[in-house]
Amino acid sequence: MTGKRGRPSAAEADARDERVVDVVVAVLTGEGLEALTLDRVAAEAHVAKRTLYTVFGDRAGLVRAAVRRQHAYLEDAGDGASDLRSAARGILRHLLGDEAIGVHRAITGAAALHPLLAREFYEQGPARAQGFLAAHLPTDARISPALLFTALLGEPHRRRLLGLADPLTSPAIDAQVDEVLHAFGLDSSDQARSGRKSSSS
């Protein structure tokens, strides 16, 4: 057991940080950005406020950590997203879930009052997702990563944001991905892989 003044182990620090992000996501999805304060997060996560400043910085740092969690597919892309279809599925699995939808609503609702935070949300979220897609597009693709990202989220994302639909099942996500990739002539992951190989040869 770590002493009161001792440094936490790596596992303890990871667990602490996950606990903090759990609280941040819960506040954002339940009450919105204005309800998110360092004092509240420190109290509910049972973490010293000084630790929050050290690890996460300010409130924007807390939001940044919550956004990173919604884009976790970027971290484990090496195994699970070796082709365009898998990459697209990873994006939809994460971004159409309850947590991601709640965080998106919170930031969108506060964007007019917090434009810098909104910009950072975009850069840490949608912009990185588009870069992820770009890395999996064949070199001769006739669609931009931004357009593909928009098409993939499409109506399911809009309906989720408005509270008109439940989270998509895995078969529904597969169907959405397949429909979009087929519409743009990208429905062969072999084509995507061969395009990347030819660019590196």
Residue pairs with C-beta under 8 A, 6 or more apart in sequence:
2 8
2 9
2 12
8 16
16 45
16 47
16 51
17 55
17 65
19 45
19 46
19 47
20 41
20 45
20 47
20 52
20 55
20 56
20 62
20 65
21 62
21 65
21 66
21 69
22 45
23 40
23 41
23 44
23 45
24 36
24 41
24 62
24 63
24 65
24 66
25 66
25 69
25 99
25 102
25 103
27 35
27 36
27 40
27 41
27 44
28 36
28 63
28 66
28 102
28 103
28 106
28 107
29 98
29 99
29 101
29 102
29 103
29 105
29 106
30 102
32 106
32 109
32 110
33 63
33 106
33 107
33 109
33 110
33 114
33 117
34 110
36 59
36 62
36 63
37 59
38 49
38 52
38 53
38 58
38 59
38 62
39 49
41 47
41 52
41 62
42 48
42 49
42 51
42 52
52 62
56 62
56 64
56 65
60 116
60 117
60 120
63 107
63 117
63 120
63 121
64 120
64 124
66 103
67 103
67 107
67 121
67 124
67 125
68 124
69 99
70 94
70 95
70 97
70 99
70 100
70 103
70 125
71 94
71 95
71 124
71 125
71 128
71 129
72 94
73 80
73 81
73 87
73 90
73 91
73 93
73 94
73 132
74 128
74 129
74 132
77 87
77 90
77 132
80 86
80 90
81 87
81 89
81 90
81 132
81 136
82 193
83 136
83 189
83 190
83 192
83 193
84 133
84 136
84 137
84 138
84 181
84 186
84 189
84 192
85 177
85 178
85 181
85 187
85 189
85 192
86 189
87 132
87 133
87 135
87 136
88 133
88 148
88 152
88 177
88 180
88 181
89 173
89 174
89 177
91 129
91 132
91 133
91 149
91 152
91 153
92 152
92 153
92 156
92 168
92 173
92 176
92 177
93 170
93 173
94 100
95 101
95 104
95 129
95 153
95 157
96 153
96 156
96 157
96 160
96 167
96 168
96 173
97 167
98 167
101 160
101 161
104 161
105 161
107 117
107 118
107 121
108 118
108 161
110 117
110 118
111 117
111 118
126 149
129 149
130 145
130 146
130 148
130 149
131 145
133 145
133 148
133 149
134 145
136 192
136 196
137 143
137 145
137 148
137 186
137 192
137 195
138 186
138 191
138 192
138 194
138 195
138 196
139 195
139 196
139 198
139 199
140 195
141 184
141 186
141 195
142 184
142 185
143 184
143 186
148 180
148 184
148 186
151 180
151 183
151 184
152 176
152 177
152 180
154 176
154 180
156 165
156 168
156 172
156 176
159 165
160 167
168 176
178 187
181 187
186 192
